[in-house]
Amino acid sequence: MTTAHSLLESALSAARAHRKEDLDDLVDELRIPSVSTLPERRADCLRNARWLRDRFEAMGMEAQIVDVLPNKLPVVVADSRHLPGKPHLTIYGHYDVQPPDPLEEWRSPPFEPAIRDGHLWARGAADNKGNHMVTVKAVEHLVAAGGAPVNIRFLIEGEEEITGPSLPAFLRQKGKDLKTDAVLIWDGGMDEDGNPTLATALRGLLYTELHAKGAAVDLHSGTYGGVAPNPINTLARVIGELKDRHGHVAIPGFYDHVRDPSDEELTRWRKEEPRYIEAVKEFTGAKALEGEEGFLAIERAGSRPTFDANGIVGGFVGDGQKTVIPARASAKVSMRLVPDQDPDAVLAGLEKRVRELTTRGVDLEVTMLSSAPPVMCSVDNAAARALRTAYSEAFGKDTALVRVGGSIPVAVDFQEALGAPLLVSGIAQADCALHSPNEHLLIDNYHRGIEALIRFICGLAES
């Protein structure tokens, strides 16, 4: 029996023997309401950062809380003891979570974790505390069993949910000192059939706000209706014109550089399409799916760009009646981008089209809130093969290669600053309700995920 095999078996035995403690630790972190977008929760975010630092220090790692930029949320950095000649693995996660609103739709309080039907229910259970605690616990069990067999660095940020600048700046500033053989971005999940996944691509993001101004003040809709410009009417008309009834986005040049999927991907997607459609309808409660005509639903969800209005505000929205023509209105509009779209070029096209569509008497301005380019991920490398083997052993299932519809903004910074292969994966089940009320994590995935990561890290050491 080799030393490496002994380490693996000892760590796996420890994980199986300490399942209750591992779950208790996740519950402990989930009680911290680390909502990064709310200024009043800043202290909770900092408390969560300290909580993680203390765990890493207890494992014997060199851990620190790094304030990269003034008045922003810090990055938790932790390094294992140096092992000359061994591979280096960087593990990414984030400790911030989405706001829990609307609170009335939660079956149990979002920051009072509850266990029901084999699931753990709480804000952050899947995104991203359940995910990153899998990696923390895997390394903890390896350390207790004799020491992690590779060099490990954790980078856990507190601004993922607000596309914050701290970790990207840290990577750009310190890139030459952060050499690594692979980056594990543990912020994904399983597919609709419950298979582990490994991303071949991530969609990018362009998030904007449209601001419409009409008259100087709100006006009586009887006295001035029919003559006064109405910013809400204009916004609704413009948003409707930017995407037609067939799902086609009418922004100049929007589709010019969209990279088509491979024939192999399309063949696989056609086989999976019926199950995918039924699963999405079940998970979402939607009666039917919509989108760009002429493309598979799976294709639209991962390899085609999108345009969506995320919110619109203006005028009177309280209970009762108030007949006004509003002076101002605004809408939040996001676009998910695919290889090889350029966010700057898409923004320029959007601004041009909005100027053309606005109506007389309404000034319409586009403000860019955040952006992230799309990313392609190779799965033909030693780290990816080690992870796929580990998944097979821990879950008894093959790994599905997927194009991820969501965005992980910092992925491109990892790719450009460190130049190492990106492994984008995670253990959240497809119906976990991330960003929604009643977010939950399948507890069995959590424990199997810990075992998979132990196997992966040991496999990486031997690669």
Secondary structure, DSSP 8 states (H G I E B T S, - for coil): --HHHHHHHHHHHHHHHTHHHHHHHHHHHHTS--BTT-GGGHHHHHHHHHHHHHHHHHTT-EEEEE--STTS--EEEEE----TTS-EEEEEEE--B-----GGG-SS-TTS-EEETTEEESTTTTTTHHHHHHHHHHHHHHHHTT--SSEEEEEEES-GGGT-SHHHHHHHHHGGG---SEEEEE--B--TTS--EEEEEE-EEEEEEEEEE-SSS-EETTTSTTTS--HHHHHHHHHHHHB-TTS-B-STTTTTT-----HHHHHHHHHHHHHHHHHHHHHH--SS----TTS-HHHHHHTS---EEEEEEES--SSS---EE-SEEEEEEEEEE-TT--HHHHHHHHHHHHHHH--TT-EEEEEEEEEE--EE----SHHHHHHHHHHHHHHSS--EEEEESS--TTHHHHHHHH---EEEE--B-TT--TTSTT-EEEHHHHHHHHHHHHHHHHHHHH-
